[in-house]
């Protein structure tokens, strides 16, 4: 996935009120950018970190810039949580994710289960539908190890239960962890942060939910799925 406009570089001053961030641009001016991430952003919001912003041409937007990337020292990290569905969808269509390849149809944000929406629904007349839930992974507390979640996520727990129910109804279901950074060689659940999520994950996996974890190539030009990385349980 390529960014639609060249990104603007700057330095993080602070992130606040969850969705706002103050950034000093290279010319010394300071702007307030939209932070499209409701999570804790643990390890990614320290003042002084290098960041990249995407500009908007929409004159009606209150904030001209959106915070897209941050570099905490070892890798660019994608923090915009509205992008992973497109990144993974593009990779599936391009055949980069072999376990999910070969379907003739792909739809995003389809209603299913108990008042939920699945991130990606893969369809084909010759096989059962496949429900794919995508989670953006940005946390890395130990070098080389990506972790999820970075905060308690009751919504994530609900999604795991919904996926397991779809398997029991005769469909495929997959939990896809997209590591939006390129400096990690393995992935694990942050059980100390949300033990309830880990319990739901183990239950969903035992009920037939498939699990995939891929990292990305990521730079100010774009973000693309790279390769599968090992999950450590």
Buried (B, 14 or more C-beta within 10 A) or exposed (E): BEBEEEBBBBBBBEBEEEBBBBBBBEEEEEBBBBBBBEBBBBBBBEEEBBBBBBBBEEEEEEBBBBBBBBBBEEBBBBBBBEBBBBBBBBBBEEEBBEEBEEBEEBEBEBEBBEEBBBBBBBBEEEEBBBBBBBBBBBBBEEEEBBBBBBBBBEEBBBBBBBBBBBBEEEBBBBBBBBBBBBBBEBBBBBBEBBEEBBEBBEBBBEBBBBBBBBBBEBBBEBBBBBEBBEBEE
